[in-house]
Amino acid sequence: MVWGGTEEKPVPVKFTGMRRELGGMLLRGYLLLLPTIGLYRFWLTAWKRRFYWSHTEIAGDPLEYTGHAMQLLLGFLMALAVFVPLYGLFFYLSTLSSQAAIVGYGGVGVLLWFLTGYAIYRARDFRLSRTLWRGIRCDQGGSAWNYAFRRFFWSLLVIVTAGLAYPFMSANLWAYRYRNSWYGDRQFGFVGSWRQLARPFYLAYGIVVVIGAIGLGLAAPMGALDSPPNPAGFPPLLVAALLIGLVFLYYRSRELTEMFSSVRLGGAALTVKVRARGLVWQHALFGLGLVGSYILLAIGGVVVLGIVAGTAFAGGQFDLDIFMQHMQGSLITLLAIIFGYLLILAAFSLMVELFLGLGLWTLVARGATITGLNSLRTVRARDEDKALAGEGLADALNVGAY
């Protein structure tokens, strides 16, 4: 790329966000979820995205997120129009015979899988339409229904081929998303193909098959597959699962690298390098953080249990009947159980966001460089797509991103 007679150097993408800053934001948000009956999560999502966007800089200019919590709330309320009838259908199916219920639940599951593709695309549409760089807004064109049908039928082919068709599916969906994306009046392009994914995918596929076969071959004689299973046979299965996880992260790093590096925007080209060891490290931190948080919660639970059980000690001996009466009739115990359950969910969500969500964003952003940025000087802004009202269906199906 030449501009003004000099060759343009690649511009690195910078991410300046800190884990402690995001952690403080999430903790404050979780504390407000209970008194607001969960409604504060829409405000938390908006603040979280502003954190990611504002700390991501390209050529010294940060991204900007202009979405509002009320838009997310409105989208969620609109999604209820879909889910209320589905809940009624679930209740009706529960009154039928077991065979009819199984068939009905299967049909509803297929419908939800199809709607998931639609929700993913609409959620991406909403996020892009609220994303600006240098005052120019991004946008998502194309059809969410088209994407949903593509994803649905590709997934059927992947199932029929025992996963062998996945590189074709992945490349096709990446291409549809980016070829229908816009930055101002400039349309994105995508030059990737399934061939870039074939070698790493089929290599990983073969390794997984070999590891799985060896793991089962070692575990079966040790009784892991018996009924009831023998715990002595579990170690080979656990080791195999760990190795398969490492192979999956290897392939994931290759897919992200190849597909992101195939994105174009006029004369601008994106290059991304995501290393497998970076993904492994983020998952290891997630595991350690999750175990540590659950240990702290367990200690707190023991303390609460000790307070409740204190009156069950009479004459230095523990009275089980008195203890069970307190456990069954104490309002404090009931509240402690509910609060403990919510804490477990919150701890899991916090660790996922701090180590997997933030970790992936950091790896992609810090591994990215862009060439040809000067070609974007002639891009003109377009008006905001105000017809979109949040991403409620994606939120309800738990397929939103960031």
VEXDREN-2710 file (C-alpha; in Angstrom, 1 decimal):
% VEXDREN-2710
k/r/px/py/pz
1/MET/0.0/0.0/0.0
2/VAL/1.4/3.4/-1.0
3/TRP/0.2/6.7/0.2
4/GLY/2.0/10.0/-0.5
5/GLY/5.0/8.2/-2.0
6/THR/5.8/6.1/1.1
7/GLU/5.0/2.5/1.9
8/GLU/2.5/2.3/4.8
9/LYS/3.6/0.2/7.7
10/PRO/1.3/-2.2/9.5
11/VAL/-0.5/-0.6/12.4
12/PRO/-0.9/-2.7/15.5
13/VAL/-4.2/-2.8/17.4
14/LYS/-3.8/-1.9/21.1
15/PHE/-5.9/-3.1/24.0
16/THR/-5.4/-1.2/27.3
17/GLY/-8.1/-2.8/29.4
18/MET/-7.1/-4.2/32.8
19/ARG/-8.6/-7.3/34.5
20/ARG/-9.0/-5.6/37.8
21/GLU/-11.0/-2.7/36.2
22/LEU/-13.4/-5.1/34.6
23/GLY/-13.6/-7.2/37.7
24/GLY/-14.6/-4.2/39.8
25/MET/-17.3/-3.3/37.3
26/LEU/-18.7/-6.8/37.2
27/LEU/-18.7/-7.1/41.0
28/ARG/-20.7/-3.8/41.3
29/GLY/-23.1/-5.0/38.7
30/TYR/-23.7/-8.4/40.3
31/LEU/-24.4/-6.7/43.6
32/LEU/-27.2/-4.7/41.9
33/LEU/-28.7/-7.7/40.1
34/LEU/-30.5/-9.0/43.2
35/PRO/-32.3/-5.7/44.3
36/THR/-33.3/-5.0/40.6
37/ILE/-34.6/-8.6/40.1
38/GLY/-31.9/-9.1/37.4
39/LEU/-32.9/-6.1/35.3
40/TYR/-29.5/-4.4/35.9
41/ARG/-27.8/-6.9/33.7
42/PHE/-28.8/-4.8/30.7
43/TRP/-27.0/-1.8/32.1
44/LEU/-24.1/-4.1/33.1
45/THR/-23.9/-5.4/29.5
46/ALA/-23.8/-1.8/28.1
47/TRP/-21.1/-0.7/30.6
48/LYS/-19.1/-3.9/29.9
49/ARG/-19.1/-3.2/26.1
50/ARG/-18.0/0.3/26.6
51/PHE/-15.1/-1.1/28.6
52/TYR/-14.0/-3.4/25.7
53/TRP/-14.7/-0.9/23.0
54/SER/-13.1/2.2/24.6
55/HIS/-9.9/0.3/25.5
56/THR/-9.4/-1.0/21.9
57/GLU/-7.4/1.4/19.9
58/ILE/-6.5/1.4/16.2
59/ALA/-3.9/4.0/15.2
60/GLY/-4.4/5.8/18.4
61/ASP/-8.2/6.1/18.1
62/PRO/-10.4/4.0/20.3
63/LEU/-13.6/2.2/19.2
64/GLU/-16.9/3.7/20.6
65/TYR/-20.0/1.8/21.7
66/THR/-23.2/3.9/21.6
67/GLY/-25.7/1.2/22.6
68/HIS/-28.0/1.8/25.6
69/ALA/-29.4/-0.5/28.3
70/MET/-33.0/0.5/27.4
71/GLN/-32.5/-0.8/23.9
72/LEU/-31.3/-4.1/25.3
73/LEU/-34.3/-4.2/27.7
74/LEU/-36.7/-3.4/24.9
75/GLY/-35.3/-6.2/22.8
76/PHE/-35.6/-8.6/25.6
77/LEU/-39.3/-7.7/26.1
78/MET/-39.9/-8.2/22.4
79/ALA/-38.3/-11.7/22.7
80/LEU/-40.9/-12.6/25.3
81/ALA/-43.4/-12.7/22.5
82/VAL/-41.5/-15.7/21.2
83/PHE/-40.8/-17.4/24.4
84/VAL/-44.1/-17.1/26.2
85/PRO/-45.9/-19.3/23.6
86/LEU/-42.9/-21.8/23.8
87/TYR/-43.2/-22.1/27.5
88/GLY/-46.9/-22.8/27.0
89/LEU/-46.0/-25.4/24.5
90/PHE/-43.6/-27.0/27.0
91/PHE/-46.3/-27.2/29.6
92/TYR/-48.7/-28.8/27.1
93/LEU/-46.1/-31.4/26.0
94/SER/-45.6/-32.3/29.7
95/THR/-49.2/-33.4/29.9
96/LEU/-48.9/-35.9/27.0
97/SER/-47.6/-39.4/26.9
98/SER/-43.8/-39.9/27.3
99/GLN/-43.3/-40.8/23.6
100/ALA/-45.3/-37.8/22.4
101/ALA/-43.5/-35.5/24.8
102/ILE/-40.1/-36.7/23.6
103/VAL/-41.1/-36.1/20.0
104/GLY/-42.5/-32.7/20.9
105/TYR/-39.4/-31.7/22.9
106/GLY/-37.2/-32.8/20.0
107/GLY/-39.2/-30.6/17.6
108/VAL/-38.9/-27.6/20.0
109/GLY/-35.2/-28.2/20.3
110/VAL/-34.8/-28.1/16.5
111/LEU/-36.8/-24.9/16.4
112/LEU/-34.6/-23.3/19.1
113/TRP/-31.4/-24.4/17.3
114/PHE/-32.7/-22.6/14.2
115/LEU/-33.7/-19.5/16.1
116/THR/-30.2/-19.5/17.7
117/GLY/-28.7/-18.7/14.2
118/TYR/-31.2/-15.9/13.7
119/ALA/-30.5/-14.5/17.2
120/ILE/-26.7/-14.6/16.7
121/TYR/-26.9/-12.6/13.4
122/ARG/-29.4/-10.0/14.9
123/ALA/-27.1/-9.6/17.9
124/ARG/-24.1/-9.0/15.7
125/ASP/-26.3/-6.5/13.7
126/PHE/-27.1/-4.6/16.9
127/ARG/-23.5/-4.5/18.1
128/LEU/-22.0/-3.3/14.8
129/SER/-24.7/-0.6/14.3
130/ARG/-23.6/0.8/17.7
131/THR/-19.9/0.6/17.0
132/LEU/-18.0/3.7/15.7
133/TRP/-14.4/4.4/14.9
134/ARG/-13.2/7.9/14.1
135/GLY/-16.9/8.9/14.3
136/ILE/-18.0/6.6/11.5
137/ARG/-20.5/3.9/12.3
138/CYS/-20.3/0.2/11.3
139/ASP/-23.4/-1.8/10.1
140/GLN/-24.5/-5.3/9.3
141/GLY/-26.4/-5.9/6.1
142/GLY/-27.7/-9.3/4.8
143/SER/-30.6/-11.2/6.2
144/ALA/-30.7/-12.8/9.6
145/TRP/-33.2/-15.4/8.2
146/ASN/-30.8/-16.3/5.4
147/TYR/-28.0/-16.7/7.9
148/ALA/-30.2/-18.8/10.2
149/PHE/-31.1/-21.2/7.3
150/ARG/-27.5/-21.4/6.2
151/ARG/-26.3/-22.2/9.8
152/PHE/-29.1/-24.7/10.3
153/PHE/-28.6/-26.8/7.1
154/TRP/-24.8/-26.6/7.4
155/SER/-25.1/-28.0/11.0
156/LEU/-27.2/-30.9/9.7
157/LEU/-24.6/-31.7/7.2
158/VAL/-21.9/-31.6/9.9
159/ILE/-23.9/-34.0/12.0
160/VAL/-24.5/-36.4/9.0
161/THR/-20.7/-36.4/8.2
162/ALA/-19.7/-36.9/11.8
163/GLY/-18.1/-33.4/11.9
164/LEU/-16.1/-33.7/8.6
165/ALA/-18.0/-30.9/6.9
166/TYR/-17.2/-28.3/9.6
167/PRO/-14.4/-26.4/7.7
168/PHE/-16.9/-25.8/4.9
169/MET/-19.6/-24.6/7.3
170/SER/-17.2/-22.3/9.2
171/ALA/-15.7/-20.6/6.2
172/ASN/-19.1/-20.1/4.6
173/LEU/-20.6/-18.5/7.7
174/TRP/-17.5/-16.3/8.3
175/ALA/-17.8/-15.1/4.6
176/TYR/-21.5/-14.3/4.9
177/ARG/-21.0/-12.3/8.1
178/TYR/-18.2/-10.2/6.8
179/ARG/-19.3/-9.8/3.2
180/ASN/-22.4/-8.2/4.6
181/SER/-20.6/-5.9/7.0
182/TRP/-20.0/-2.2/6.5
183/TYR/-17.8/0.6/7.8
184/GLY/-19.6/3.7/6.8
185/ASP/-20.2/3.4/3.0
186/ARG/-17.4/1.0/2.6
187/GLN/-18.2/-2.8/2.4
188/PHE/-16.1/-5.4/4.1
189/GLY/-14.6/-8.3/2.1
190/PHE/-13.5/-11.8/2.9
191/VAL/-10.9/-13.8/1.0
192/GLY/-10.8/-16.9/3.2
193/SER/-11.9/-20.4/2.2
194/TRP/-12.4/-23.8/3.7
195/ARG/-9.0/-24.8/2.3
196/GLN/-7.3/-22.7/5.0
197/LEU/-9.1/-24.7/7.7
198/ALA/-8.9/-28.1/6.2
199/ARG/-5.4/-29.1/7.2
200/PRO/-5.5/-28.0/10.9
201/PHE/-9.1/-29.3/11.3
202/TYR/-8.6/-32.8/9.8
203/LEU/-5.2/-33.1/11.7
204/ALA/-7.0/-32.2/14.9
205/TYR/-9.9/-34.5/14.0
206/GLY/-7.6/-37.5/13.5
207/ILE/-5.6/-36.8/16.7
208/VAL/-8.9/-36.6/18.7
209/VAL/-10.1/-39.9/17.3
210/VAL/-6.8/-41.6/18.2
211/ILE/-6.7/-40.1/21.7
212/GLY/-10.4/-41.0/22.3
213/ALA/-9.8/-44.6/21.2
214/ILE/-6.7/-45.0/23.4
215/GLY/-8.6/-43.5/26.4
216/LEU/-11.5/-45.8/25.9
217/GLY/-9.3/-48.8/25.3
218/LEU/-7.4/-48.2/28.6
219/ALA/-10.5/-47.4/30.6
220/ALA/-12.8/-50.2/29.5
221/PRO/-10.7/-53.1/31.0
222/MET/-10.5/-51.1/34.2
223/GLY/-14.3/-51.0/34.5
224/ALA/-15.0/-47.4/33.6
225/LEU/-17.8/-48.5/31.2
226/ASP/-19.3/-51.1/33.6
227/SER/-22.6/-50.6/35.4
228/PRO/-22.0/-49.2/37.9
229/PRO/-18.7/-47.8/36.7
230/ASN/-15.5/-48.5/38.5
231/PRO/-13.8/-45.2/39.5
232/ALA/-10.4/-46.8/39.0
233/GLY/-11.0/-46.5/35.2
234/PHE/-11.7/-42.8/35.2
235/PRO/-8.1/-41.5/35.1
236/PRO/-7.5/-42.6/31.5
237/LEU/-10.7/-40.9/30.5
238/LEU/-9.8/-37.7/32.3
239/VAL/-6.3/-37.6/30.7
240/ALA/-7.9/-38.2/27.3
241/ALA/-10.4/-35.4/27.9
242/LEU/-7.6/-33.0/28.8
243/LEU/-5.6/-33.9/25.7
244/ILE/-8.7/-33.5/23.5
245/GLY/-9.2/-30.1/25.1
246/LEU/-5.7/-29.0/24.2
247/VAL/-6.2/-30.2/20.6
248/PHE/-9.4/-28.3/20.4
249/LEU/-7.7/-25.1/21.5
250/TYR/-4.9/-25.7/19.0
251/TYR/-7.5/-25.8/16.2
252/ARG/-9.4/-22.9/17.6
253/SER/-6.3/-20.8/17.5
254/ARG/-5.7/-21.7/13.8
255/GLU/-9.3/-21.0/12.9
256/LEU/-9.3/-17.5/14.5
257/THR/-5.9/-16.7/12.9
258/GLU/-6.9/-17.8/9.4
259/MET/-10.4/-16.4/9.3
260/PHE/-9.7/-13.0/10.9
261/SER/-6.7/-12.6/8.6
262/SER/-9.0/-13.0/5.6
263/VAL/-11.0/-9.9/6.4
264/ARG/-10.6/-6.9/4.1
265/LEU/-12.0/-3.4/4.0
266/GLY/-11.2/-1.8/0.6
267/GLY/-7.4/-1.4/0.6
268/ALA/-7.2/-2.2/4.3
269/ALA/-6.2/-5.7/5.4
270/LEU/-6.4/-7.3/8.8
271/THR/-3.8/-9.8/10.0
272/VAL/-4.3/-11.7/13.3
273/LYS/-2.1/-14.1/15.1
274/VAL/-3.7/-16.1/17.9
275/ARG/-1.4/-18.5/19.6
276/ALA/-2.6/-21.8/21.0
277/ARG/-0.5/-21.4/24.1
278/GLY/-2.3/-18.1/24.8
279/LEU/-5.6/-19.9/24.7
280/VAL/-4.3/-22.7/26.9
281/TRP/-3.0/-20.2/29.5
282/GLN/-6.3/-18.3/29.6
283/HIS/-8.3/-21.6/30.2
284/ALA/-5.8/-22.6/32.9
285/LEU/-6.3/-19.3/34.6
286/PHE/-10.0/-19.8/34.3
287/GLY/-9.8/-23.2/36.0
288/LEU/-7.6/-21.9/38.8
289/GLY/-9.9/-18.9/39.3
290/LEU/-13.0/-21.0/39.4
291/VAL/-11.5/-23.5/41.9
292/GLY/-10.3/-20.6/44.1
293/SER/-13.7/-18.9/44.1
294/TYR/-15.5/-22.1/44.9
295/ILE/-13.2/-22.8/47.8
296/LEU/-13.9/-19.4/49.2
297/LEU/-17.6/-20.0/48.8
298/ALA/-17.3/-23.4/50.4
299/ILE/-15.5/-21.9/53.4
300/GLY/-18.3/-19.3/53.7
301/GLY/-20.9/-22.1/53.5
302/VAL/-19.2/-24.0/56.3
303/VAL/-19.3/-20.9/58.5
304/VAL/-23.0/-20.3/57.8
305/LEU/-23.7/-24.0/58.4
306/GLY/-21.8/-23.9/61.7
307/ILE/-23.9/-21.0/62.9
308/VAL/-27.1/-22.8/62.0
309/ALA/-25.9/-26.0/63.6
310/GLY/-24.7/-24.3/66.8
311/THR/-27.9/-24.9/68.6
312/ALA/-27.9/-28.6/67.7
313/PHE/-25.1/-29.2/70.1
314/ALA/-26.4/-30.1/73.5
315/GLY/-24.1/-31.2/76.3
316/GLY/-21.2/-31.4/73.9
317/GLN/-23.0/-33.8/71.6
318/PHE/-24.5/-33.2/68.2
319/ASP/-28.3/-33.7/67.9
320/LEU/-29.2/-34.6/64.3
321/ASP/-33.0/-34.1/64.8
322/ILE/-32.5/-30.6/66.1
323/PHE/-30.2/-29.8/63.3
324/MET/-32.6/-31.0/60.6
325/GLN/-35.5/-29.0/62.2
326/HIS/-33.4/-25.9/62.0
327/MET/-32.5/-26.6/58.4
328/GLN/-36.1/-27.2/57.4
329/GLY/-37.8/-24.5/59.4
330/SER/-35.3/-21.6/59.4
331/LEU/-35.9/-18.7/57.0
332/ILE/-32.3/-17.8/57.3
333/THR/-31.3/-21.3/56.1
334/LEU/-33.6/-20.9/53.1
335/LEU/-32.2/-17.5/52.2
336/ALA/-28.7/-18.8/52.7
337/ILE/-29.4/-21.7/50.2
338/ILE/-30.8/-19.3/47.6
339/PHE/-28.0/-16.8/48.1
340/GLY/-25.4/-19.5/47.9
341/TYR/-26.9/-20.8/44.6
342/LEU/-26.8/-17.3/43.2
343/LEU/-23.2/-16.8/44.4
344/ILE/-22.1/-20.1/42.7
345/LEU/-23.6/-18.8/39.4
346/ALA/-22.1/-15.4/39.8
347/ALA/-18.7/-16.8/40.5
348/PHE/-18.8/-18.9/37.4
349/SER/-20.0/-16.0/35.2
350/LEU/-17.3/-13.8/36.7
351/MET/-14.5/-16.2/36.0
352/VAL/-15.8/-16.8/32.5
353/GLU/-15.8/-13.1/31.7
354/LEU/-12.5/-12.3/33.5
355/PHE/-10.4/-15.1/31.9
356/LEU/-12.2/-16.4/28.8
357/GLY/-14.1/-13.4/27.5
358/LEU/-11.4/-10.8/28.4
359/GLY/-8.7/-13.3/27.5
360/LEU/-9.9/-14.0/24.0
361/TRP/-10.5/-10.3/23.3
362/THR/-7.0/-9.5/24.5
363/LEU/-5.4/-12.2/22.5
364/VAL/-7.2/-11.2/19.2
365/ALA/-6.7/-7.5/19.7
366/ARG/-3.0/-7.6/20.7
367/GLY/-2.3/-10.1/18.0
368/ALA/-3.8/-7.9/15.2
369/THR/-2.2/-5.5/12.8
370/ILE/-3.8/-3.6/10.0
371/THR/-2.3/-2.4/6.7
372/GLY/-3.8/0.1/4.3
373/LEU/-5.5/2.2/7.0
374/ASN/-4.9/5.4/4.9
375/SER/-7.3/4.0/2.3
376/LEU/-10.2/4.5/4.7
377/ARG/-9.7/8.3/4.7
378/THR/-12.4/8.6/2.0
379/VAL/-15.0/6.6/3.9
380/ARG/-18.3/8.5/4.5
381/ALA/-20.5/8.1/7.5
382/ARG/-24.0/6.6/7.3
383/ASP/-26.9/7.2/9.6
384/GLU/-27.5/4.9/12.6
385/ASP/-29.8/2.0/12.1
386/LYS/-32.4/3.0/14.6
387/ALA/-34.9/0.2/13.6
388/LEU/-33.0/-2.3/15.7
389/ALA/-34.2/-2.6/19.3
390/GLY/-31.6/-4.6/21.2
391/GLU/-30.8/-8.3/20.9
392/GLY/-33.4/-9.9/23.2
393/LEU/-33.6/-13.2/21.5
394/ALA/-29.8/-13.7/21.7
395/ASP/-29.9/-12.7/25.3
396/ALA/-32.8/-15.1/26.1
397/LEU/-31.0/-18.0/24.3
398/ASN/-27.6/-17.0/26.0
399/VAL/-25.8/-16.7/22.6
400/GLY/-24.8/-13.0/23.0
401/ALA/-21.2/-11.9/22.8
402/TYR/-19.5/-9.4/25.0
END
